[in-house]
């Protein structure tokens, strides 16, 4: 079986082809960072227009890398949501057309579930039950996986996502876009102990996240200290802010682990590329005696490999090649 998957949930246009054993035959990811950089954030209208311009080329290039043509594709998969509705509709409409024309099955994939799948693609032996966090510019969601395909949302951000907080601080300091990678580079040699951020916790003691207070505290410190990209304490300040993000994430993992007693831990999503977060997470798991895994950086960011891998597994689990064209895009995760 050859399966073609497409991902257009935000500002990356991506396509991948996998076989029935989830081997990657071809993969292409086209970033829109240069398009959105002048605005220091993703502009939804520009993102959907860019997907329209790029999707045909991305799919064609992916086929060329795999050495295949469309008639040799046996099934199609596409991200349904959550994400920017205009961007999602570009990918969904394009793949629906292919599935209809070639009369092949179409599998709709949830974006957050696909991010979790990235870990199982690279580490098939992860044990259950599992706690999995998807952390990115648009999402900070914590899941409890009792077994494969059976997951429960146990915590989500009530305001800003972790990646959004990083982007906004970078924007305020005029450091560049996307903010997360820029902050990581500048904070690499910083001493986070020179600045202090208090942890944020929900009054109802839930496992939900909140990063708006942390972001507001950072902006207040920036004003009070006259922080700028030429300030001698910039590296220390950014290291402290990164550390505060990591601490908030690990605090939730610690409390969730006490409640759900997992055998393994996973972090995925774009912010999971952050070196400080990866290091703190793996150290925490080691201290707890739990198996833990973070996908490789290319599989943390939005990509179609994770979409295709999950689609192959779902086809296998259903033991059928039937599919439907009756798929709708959705902007928010519906537990």
N, C-alpha and C positions, 0 to 999 in steps of 0.2 A: 504494500500500500504506500502511495505517495500522497501526503497531505500538505496543502498550501494554506498557511495562516497569515492573517493580516492584522496589524495593530495600529489604530489611529485615535487612541483615547484622549491624547493631549497634543503635544507638539513634536512628536516623532512619528514619521511615516515609516512603518517597518513591515517586512514580509519575510517569511521563512518557509522552507520545505523540509519536512521530516518524513522518514519512512516508518513502517509499522513497529520498529524497535526503538523509535524515538532518536534515531541517528540523524544528525543535522546534515542535510544535503546542500543547503544554501541558506544564507541569511544576509539581509541588508537592513540597515537602520540609517535613515536620513534625518539628521537633526535640523531644527529650525532656530537654533540659538542665535544665529546672526540676524534673523528676521526680527526677533523679539528683543534683542539686546538694547536697541535705542530706547525702548519703553521700560526696560528693567523688570520685565515680567511678561507672561504670556498674554497676548491679546487674542481672545477667542475667535473673532472674525478673521483676523489674519491667519490664524492657525488652520481654520477650515479651508480657506482659499489656497493656502500652501499645500495642504493635503490633496486638493483637487488637481493642482499642477503636477504633483510628484508621484501620485500613487501608481499610475500606469508604468512610469519608468522604473519605480522600485520593484514592482512585481516582475517586470520583464528582466531586470538585472538579476533578480533572485533565481528565476528560471534558468538564465544563462549560466549562473554559477553552479547550479545543480545539474546542468546538462539535460534539462527536460523541456518539454513543451506542454501547453495547457491540456491537450487531449490525454496526456499521460498522468494527469492529476486525478486521484480517485476520490478525494473528499476535500472540502474547504472548511476553514474555521475563521472566525472573526470576533474581535472584541465587541461586546454589546454595551458594556458600561461597567462601572461608573466612569464618568469623564465629561469632557466638554461635548455637549449634545451635537453641535455642528460638526465637530471633528469625527465623532462616532458615526454620524450618518454618512459621511463620505466613505469610510471603510465598509460600513454595513451595506450600503447601496451597491458599491463596486463588487463586493464578493457575492452578494445576492444575485447580481447579474451573471456572474461567471457560473455559479451553481445552477441557475435556471437554464442557461444556454447549454451547458454540458450535461445537464440532468444528473448531477452528482449531489451527494448529501452535504448539508451545511450545518455546522455546529457553532452555536453561539456560546461565547466564553465570557465569564466575569473577570474583570481586570484584576481585582484584588486576589481572587482565587488563583489566577495565573501567576501572580507574583509569589504566592506561597509554593506553587508548583515548581518554580525555578530551583528551590532548594532540593526537592525530591528528584529532580532531573539529574542534579550533580551528586546527590547523596541518597541513592535509592533505599539504603538500609536504615534511615532514620526511624526510630522506634516511636510507637504510640502508647499513650496519649501524648500530644505535642502542643506547646504554646507557640504561636506564630504571630509576629508583629510585621505589618506592612507599613513602612514609614517612608514618606516621599514628600514632594512639594504640595500635593493635594490631599494626601491621606495619612492618618496615623491611626491604625486600627489593629486591635489585639484580638486574636482568635484562639479558641480552644478546639483542637482537632482530636476527636475521640478515635477516629480512624480515617482512612482515605475517603474523600468526598463528603465526610460528615463533620461539619465544622459549625461552631457557634460564635457569634460576635459577642465578646465580653467587655470590650472597651473601645471607645473611639474618641477622637478629639471633638470638643464642644465648640471650638472656635478655630484658631489657626492650626494648620498642620505643622509638624516640626520643620520640614523643608521650607515652608512658607515663612516661618519665623526667621530662619537663616537668610532667606532671600531679602526680607524686608530690612533687616539690620544692614546687610550689604548695600542695599539700595540707599538707605539713609546716610551711609558713610561714603557713597559714590565709589564703591569698590569694583563694580562690574557685575555682569550677569552671565550665567546663573550664580547665585550667591554662595551656595554650599561649597563647591570646589574652590572658589576664590578664598573663602574664609579658612578652609582647611589648609591651604598653602601658606597663607599669611600667619596662621596660628601655630604652625608646626614647631617653632622654637620658642613659643610663648610660655610664660609661667602663669597658669590659671589661678594660682593662689593669691595673686596681687589684686584680684577683684572678687567680690562675693555676690552670688545670686541666691536668693532664698528659694527653696523648692516649692512648687505649686501642688496643692492637693485639693480634691473636691470636698466640699463641705458634707456631702452625703456619703463620703468614704467609698465612692464607687471606683471602678477601674478606668473610668473615662480620663482622657487627657485634656489639659488646657495649656496652651503655649502663648496666649495673648498677654497674660500677666508677665511672663518672662520677657517677652518682646518689649512690652512697655517699660519694664525695669531697665532693660538694656538701653532703650532710647533716652530714658531719664539720666542714666549714667553718662551717656554720650554728651548730653547737654551740660551736665554738671562739670564734667572734666574737660570739656572742649575737645573731645576725642575727634580725630580726623585721620585720613589715610597717611598723613605725615607726622602724626603724634608718636613720640617715642614709646608710649605704652600700648600701641595698637595691638601688637602680637599677644601681649598678656591679656588684654581685654577680650580679644576674639577667642583665645584659648579658654578663658573662663566661661564665655558664653557657650562654646562647644561642650565644655564639661558639664554645664548646667543642663543642656539638652540630653546628653548621655545619662546623667544622673536621674532625670525625670523618667526616661525610658526604663532604666534598670530598676527604679523604685516600683514601677508597675509590674515588671517581670517578677520581682521578689514577692510582692503581695499576691499576684496571681498564682505563683508556684505554691505558696502556702495553701491556697484554696483548692487548686485543681490537681496537685501532685503529678505533674507531667514527667515523662521519661526523657523528653528532648525539648530543645528550644531552637527557634528559627527567627532570624530577622531578614527581611527582604525589602525591596523598594529602593528608590534612588538614593535616599539618605543613608542606606546601609553601606554605601561605598565609603562613607566617612571613616577614616582610619581610627580616630579616637573612639568613636562609637563601637566599631568592630572589636578593637582591643579590649575596651571595658566590658563588652558583652561576653566575649570568650573567657575573660578572666572571671567574671561572675559565674558563668556556667561551670568552669573548672572548680571554683570554690564550692559550688552546690553539688558537685559530682554528677552533673547532667550532661548528656550528649548535646552538642550544639553545632549549628552550621549557619554560615552566611554565604550566599551565592557569590560567585566570582563577579567583579565589578560590571562586566558587560551584561550579565544576566540580572543585575540589580536594577539598572535603568530600564525604561520601557523598551520592549523588544517583542518580536513575533515568535521567537523560539519557545518562550514559556507558554504562549497561546497555543501553538501547535502541539507541544508536549502534552498539555492538559487535554486537548481535543482527542489525541491518540488514545490516552488512558481512558477517557470517557467512552470512546467507541469500543474499546476492548471490554470495559466493564459492562456495557450494555449488550455486548456480543451481537451487535447488529450494525449494518451500514446505512440504516435509514436515517433521514434527517428532515428538516422542515425549512421552508423559506419564510415562514410566518414568525419572523424575529423583529423585535422593536429595540431601539436604543433606549437606555435609561441613564440619567445623569448622576443618580445617587445609588449607593448600595442599599438594597432592601433585604434586611436579615430575615 
